[in-house]
Amino acid sequence: MKESKKEGGDMSEPEMLVTPPELIKAKREPEIIEVPTRVVMALDGAGAPESPEFSAAVSALYGIAYTLRSARKKAGKGVFKVGSLEGVWGAEPNSGSSAAGVGEAGLGPDAGDVGPSLSAGVLPPRHQWRWQLQMGVPPDTTPEELAAAVATATTKRGGKLEDNEEARRIRLLKTAPAHFVRVLHIGPYATESESFTKIERFLTANGLKREPWHIEVYISDPNRTAPEKLKTILLAKVGGRRCTQSELQVFPNSTLGVI
């Protein structure tokens, strides 16, 4: 889920962090957190994560992220640390309409029947899985900057993304702040259901419901990490509404601040 790349330059220049700590720090027991508003570049698709389309999307996102990073540095806008890869996962709606994906604001399904959650007890067929891959970028990134980075990467002769149609589909989104139940999963992706069970129990115990989609933040590189040591942060959005101040009393492990 991760690609590595190093760039030269002035190592004394601090890198801006574009992935908030709420998305990269977690415990193995569920807790409520608030993810702030942020800007991400995103690419959506369908099918299982081992599909060629998924792999192509991962490569496209990383390639454009590093191109954007280099362009902003040359423009005197500082250097940002390329963020963690995130996957927003859902399934095709039963009605057969568009995906349980991500709406105009980024993190959230479109209106209507968005179908079953991929973390539910019975998984839908893998060809019905819907995903949106995304990576954080500096909050002042403009659509024009992203378009220029895409053009640079896809027109570079001999470059990895030359004439890459996946890269040309990447768009810029601004997400809304939202509350999530978060947990750290350690182990193979195939055993994530164990951690989702913890999330479901936490929600039930506190009288909460969740949206039928979830976010995965890939902390470990599966090409360099043994499956039993992979670290993935799982986030299930609290459904229907934001938590109130009075409800914080029943979340003793919550990192949520005053709303």
N, C-alpha and C positions, 0 to 999 in steps of 0.2 A: 504493500500500500504506500510505500515511500520510495522516493528516488533521492540519491545523494549527489551533491554537486558542490564544488568549492570554487570560490572566485578570489582572485588576488585583489589587492587594494590596501588602503590604510587601515590596519587592524586596530588603530587607536580610536577610530570613529565608532561610537556606540551604535548598535543596531536597534531600530525601532521594533518592538514586539507587536505583531498584528493578530496573534491568537491570544485572547484574554485568559488569565489564569483559571477562570471558571471552567474553561474547556480542556485544560491540560493537567489540572491537579484534582485528584479525587481519592476517596477512600473505598475500601471494599464493601462497606456498608452504605446503604442508600442515605441520601440527604437531599434537602431542598436547596436549590441555588437559583439565583437570577442571572441570566445571561444578558449582558447589555446590548444596546444597539451597536451594530457594526456593519462594515462594508466588506463584501466578499465577491470574488469572481466565481462563477458557477457554470456547470455543464451537466445536463440531465440526460438520462437514457433509461433503457429497460433491459432486464435479463439478469442472469446470475453473475456474481463477481468474478468468476473464472472465465467469463466470455471475452473474446477479442475486443469487443466494443468497450467494455469496462477498462481493460488495460490501455486501450488507445486514449480514453478519456483521462486516465491518470497521467499518462505521458504528456498529453496536451496541456493539462493544468500546470504541471511542474515546469514545462518548457516556457510557457507564457509568464509564469511567476518570476522566473529568473531573468527573462527578457525585460519585464517591467521593472524589476529591481535595478538592473543595469542602467536602464533609461532614466529612471528617477535620480540615480546617483550622478550620472553625467549632467543632468539638468540642475544639480545643486539642491535637490530636495531631500538629501540624506539617504541613508541605507536602511532598509527594513529586512528583518530576518524572515525568510520564507516560512510561512506558517505551516502548521500541521494539516494533513489532509483530513477532510471531514466528509462523511457520507450521510445523507438524509435518505432514509429507507422507508418505503411503503409498498403497496401492492395495487394492481389494477382494480378499479372500482367494479362492483358486480354489474353495474348498469352498462359497462362497456364504454363509458365516456373517457375523458382524458385522465391521466395518471393521478394517483395519490401522491402527488409530488409537492412541489413547492410553489406557492402563489407569488404574486407580484412582489411581496415584501421579503421573500426569501424563505424564511423558516415557517412553513405552515401550509397545510393542504388546501387545495381549491375547494370551493363550496360544493356541497352535495355529497353523494355516497362515495367515500374514498376507499372502501374495501377493507379487507382484513389487515391487521398489523403483522409485520414479519416476526414480531416477538411473541405472538400468540402461541397457544399450545399446539395448534395444527397449522403448519405452514402452507400457504398457497403454492401452486406449482412455480418452479423457479423462473419459468419464462414470463410469469406475471409480476415478478418483482420489478419495482420502479425505484430509481435512485437519482439523487442529485449530488454530484461531487462538488465540493467547494473548498476554497482557501481564503483566509483573511488577507486583506490588502490595507494599506494606509487609508485612514478615513477621508483624506482629501483627494483620493484617486478619482479621476474623472473618466467618463465613458470615452472621451477622446484619447486619453492616455492609454487606456486598454486597447482601443482600436489600433493605435499606432504600434503598440507592442505586438499585437497579433499580426499586423501587416509586416513588421520587421521579421518576425520569426517565420512566417509562412512564405515569404518571398526570398529568403536567404538561400542562395544556390548551394546545394549540398548539405544544408542544415537538416537537423532531425525532423523539423516540422515543415519542411518545404511542401507547399501545396496541401497542407493538412486541413481537411474539412472539419475535423473535430475542433481544432483550435479556433477556427473561424466561427464556431457556434458559442464560444465562451461569452458570457454576458456579466455585467456588473449589477449586483443587487444590494440593497440596504435592508438589513433585518430589523425586526422590531424587538424590543426587550420582552423577555418571557421567562416564566418560571419552569424549571425542570427538576425531575428527580434524577440524580446523578449517582453513578456507581462505577468503580474501577473493576474491569474484568481482566483477570490474568489467566491466560491459557489460549487454546486454539479458538478460532472464530466459530467453529462448529459447536462449541460448548457454551456460547453466549446465553443460551436459554437458562442456564443455571443462575446467571446474574439477573436476567430479566424476571425470574421468579422472585428474587429478592425485591425488585422494584414493585412488582404486582402486590406482594404482601405488604409492603410499606404503604402503598396507595390505599389498599383496603383497610388497613389498621387506622389510617388517618382520615377515612371518609372521602378520599379524593378519586378522581377519574383521570384518565390520560387520553391524549389524542392518538389516533390509529397510525402513527408514524413515529420514527425515532431517529436520533442522531448517533453516529459512531465517530469518535475521534481516534485516529490511528497514531498511537504514540510510538510503537515499535516498528521497525523495518522487518517484514516477514522474510526478506531475502537474507537477513543477517541474524535473525533471532530464532531460537528454537521454538516450536509451536507452544510448548508448555510454559514459555516465559513471555509470550506476546502480551503487551499491555494495550488495552482498548478501553476508552472511556465511553460509557453508554449513557445517553440522556433521553428520558421520556418526558415530553411536555405535559404539564398539568393541564387537563382539558377544561374548556369552557370559560374559564375566568382566571384572574390572578388571585393569589392568596391575599387574605386580609391581615392586618396587624394582629388582631386577636387570635388568629389561627397559628401564629408563630409560637404560641405557648405550647402547642402540642408537637412541635418539631424541635426537640432538644438538641439535635445534632445539626440544625440548620445553620448555613452561613448567610442566610438571607437578611438583608438590612431592612430598615423602615421603608415602607412604600408610601 
